[in-house]
């Protein structure tokens, strides 16, 4: 549903930020992209969304070359969920979700009753219908993130690209977002998300890819790629990968940074 082939990217006169990145995003198999700050994750997402043109290589979505699609047509195939932030105006949560219908509207046309029903259904699906009349800026970070996911669902695409959807959220809201993404993957959505927590890859149960210095390792199942040596090389700090054998989390895996001895 989304494919990157031999992607290269660099700013004019600058160092390469992406070097031969290639992967295929499949329905039902969420892909978690891990990498340290400044390694090119955001640049990769911008290339996948058509916001930047790769120096070489190309992106296809639903079998179409992304470079050949208009912005509105591309938005009917792929939806983007940014990190939650304050809105410029005091839009209601339902208004934010309705914005997901924009690619389907004609020039100067407003949303129809059907568009409104689609937006409301997306909020019901994520159990946030009670937030519809609330001002977006008055919501908690977790609530804002759910509204943005609902906006992507209202967009009517089957490909979701999320930029650190769990950033700055407490543990409960992180698990809520992860559970929703797992359910959407089970329904056949193709999902790519960036994260700074390797644990999310294990919890989602799909695939993981590591991006460092513009080069991609994977995708592969988390158990194959997320080993202590690989994570230490990725982040430059000691990390242990610990399978849990007791309690309610038995069978899960934790990635734990090792604090140096004093």
C-alpha positions in Angstrom: 0.0 0.0 0.0 3.0 2.3 0.5 6.4 1.5 -1.0 9.8 3.4 -0.9 12.4 2.3 -3.4 16.0 3.4 -3.1 15.2 6.7 -1.6 18.1 9.2 -1.4 17.7 12.8 0.0 20.1 15.6 0.6 19.8 19.4 0.7 21.8 21.3 -1.9 25.4 21.2 -0.9 24.6 19.3 2.3 25.3 15.8 3.6 23.0 13.0 2.6 20.1 12.5 5.0 18.7 9.4 3.3 20.8 6.8 1.5 19.1 4.0 -0.4 16.1 3.6 2.0 13.7 0.9 0.8 10.7 -0.8 2.4 7.1 -1.8 1.7 4.2 -1.1 4.1 1.6 -3.8 4.1 -2.0 -3.8 5.4 -2.3 -5.4 8.8 1.4 -5.2 9.7 2.2 -2.0 11.6 5.8 -0.8 11.1 7.6 1.1 13.9 10.5 3.3 12.8 13.2 3.8 15.4 16.2 6.1 15.3 18.1 8.7 17.3 17.3 12.4 16.9 18.6 14.0 13.7 19.0 10.7 11.9 16.5 11.4 9.1 13.1 10.1 10.4 11.2 13.3 9.8 12.9 13.7 6.4 11.8 10.2 5.4 8.2 10.9 6.5 8.2 14.1 4.5 9.3 12.2 1.4 6.6 9.6 1.9 4.0 12.3 2.2 5.1 14.2 -0.9 6.2 17.2 1.1 9.8 16.8 0.0 11.0 15.3 -3.3 13.7 12.6 -3.0 17.1 13.3 -4.6 16.7 9.8 -6.1 14.4 6.9 -5.9 10.6 7.1 -5.7 7.5 6.4 -3.6 4.4 4.6 -4.7 1.1 4.5 -2.8 -1.7 2.1 -3.8 0.2 1.4 -6.9 0.5 5.1 -8.0 3.7 7.1 -8.2 3.4 9.7 -5.5 5.2 12.3 -7.6 2.5 12.1 -10.3 -0.4 12.7 -7.8 -1.8 16.0 -6.9 -1.9 16.9 -3.2 -5.6 16.3 -3.0 -5.4 12.9 -4.7 -2.4 11.8 -2.6 -4.4 12.8 0.5 -7.1 10.3 -0.5 -4.6 7.6 -0.3 -2.4 8.5 2.7 -3.2 10.3 5.9 -0.7 12.0 8.3 -1.0 12.2 12.0 1.4 14.8 13.5 2.4 15.2 17.1 -0.5 16.9 19.0 0.0 20.6 19.4 -2.2 23.6 20.2 -4.4 24.8 17.3 -4.1 28.3 15.9 -7.8 28.9 16.5 -10.3 27.5 19.1 -11.8 24.9 16.8 -14.1 22.3 18.3 -12.8 18.7 18.3 -15.4 17.8 15.7 -14.3 20.6 13.5 -10.7 19.2 13.6 -12.0 15.8 12.6 -14.1 17.2 9.8 -10.9 18.7 8.3 -10.0 15.2 7.3 -12.8 15.4 4.7 -11.1 18.3 2.9 -9.5 16.1 0.1 -13.0 14.9 -0.9 -14.5 18.4 -1.2 -14.9 20.5 -4.3 -13.5 24.0 -4.7 -15.0 26.3 -2.1 -17.4 23.5 -1.0 -18.2 22.9 2.6 -18.7 19.6 4.3 -21.9 17.8 3.6 -24.1 15.9 6.0 -22.4 12.7 4.9 -19.0 14.2 5.7 -20.2 15.1 9.1 -21.5 11.6 9.6 -18.1 10.2 8.6 -16.3 12.4 11.1 -18.7 11.6 13.9 -18.3 7.8 13.1 -14.5 8.2 13.4 -14.9 9.8 16.8 -17.3 7.0 17.9 -14.8 4.4 16.8 -12.1 5.9 19.0 -14.5 6.4 21.9 -14.1 10.2 21.9 -17.6 11.2 20.7 -18.1 13.0 24.0 -15.3 15.4 23.1 -17.1 16.6 19.9 -18.1 20.0 21.2 -15.0 20.6 23.3 -12.4 23.2 22.2 -9.4 21.4 20.9 -7.0 23.6 22.9 -8.8 22.6 26.1 -8.2 18.9 25.6 -5.4 16.9 27.3 -2.4 15.8 25.2 -3.9 12.3 24.9 -7.3 13.5 23.9 -5.7 15.8 21.2 -3.8 12.9 19.8 -6.9 10.8 19.6 -8.7 13.6 17.8 -5.9 13.8 15.2 -6.1 10.0 14.7 -9.9 10.4 14.2 -9.2 13.1 11.6 -7.0 10.7 9.7 -9.7 8.0 9.8 -12.3 10.5 8.6 -10.0 11.2 5.6 -11.0 7.8 4.3 -7.5 6.4 3.5 -6.2 3.0 4.4 -2.6 4.2 4.9 -1.7 6.0 8.1 1.6 7.7 8.8 2.1 8.9 12.4 5.0 11.0 13.7 5.7 10.0 17.3 2.0 9.6 18.3 2.9 8.7 21.9 5.4 11.6 22.5 4.8 13.5 25.7 1.9 11.2 26.7 1.6 9.5 30.1 1.7 5.7 30.2 -2.1 5.2 30.1 -2.5 7.3 27.0 0.5 5.7 25.3 -1.2 2.3 25.9 -4.5 3.6 24.6 -2.9 4.9 21.4 -1.0 1.6 20.9 -4.2 -0.5 21.5 -6.0 1.7 18.9 -3.2 1.2 16.3 -3.2 -2.5 16.9 -7.0 -2.6 16.3 -6.7 -0.5 13.2 -4.0 -2.8 11.8 -6.2 -5.8 12.5 -8.8 -4.1 10.4 -6.4 -4.0 7.5 -4.9 -0.5 7.8 -1.3 0.0 6.7 0.4 1.9 9.5 3.8 3.5 9.8 4.8 5.3 13.0 8.0 6.8 14.4 8.9 6.3 18.1 11.7 6.7 20.5 10.5 3.7 22.6 11.5 0.2 21.2 8.9 -1.3 23.5 6.2 0.0 21.2 7.4 -2.2 18.4 7.0 -5.3 20.7 3.6 -4.2 21.9 2.3 -3.6 18.4 3.5 -7.0 17.2 4.2 -6.0 13.6 7.6 -5.1 12.2 10.3 -2.6 13.1 13.0 -0.8 11.1 16.0 1.1 12.4 17.2 4.3 10.8 20.7 5.7 11.5 22.8 8.1 9.5 20.3 7.9 6.7 20.4 4.1 6.3 17.6 1.7 7.1 18.0 -1.7 8.7 14.9 -3.9 8.4 12.0 -4.1 8.3 11.9 -7.3 10.4 10.0 -8.8 13.3 11.0 -7.0 16.6 12.4 -10.2 18.1 14.9 -10.5 15.2 16.1 -6.9 15.0 15.7 -5.4 18.5 18.7 -7.1 20.2 20.9 -5.4 22.8 23.8 -5.0 20.4 21.6 -3.5 17.7 20.0 -1.0 20.0 23.3 -0.1 21.6 24.7 0.6 18.1 21.6 2.6 17.2 21.5 4.9 20.2 25.1 4.8 21.4 24.2 3.8 25.0 24.1 0.4 26.8 20.6 -1.2 26.6 19.4 -4.6 27.8 16.5 -6.4 26.2 14.6 -8.2 29.0 11.9 -10.8 28.5 9.4 -10.7 31.4 8.7 -14.1 32.9 6.4 -13.2 35.8 3.2 -11.3 36.6 0.6 -9.9 34.3 3.2 -8.7 31.8 4.6 -12.2 31.4 5.7 -12.8 27.8 6.3 -9.1 27.1 9.7 -7.6 26.4 11.3 -4.5 27.9 14.2 -2.5 26.5 16.0 -1.0 29.5 18.8 1.6 29.3 21.7 0.6 31.6 22.8 3.3 34.0 26.5 3.4 34.4 27.8 2.6 37.9 28.6 5.7 40.0 
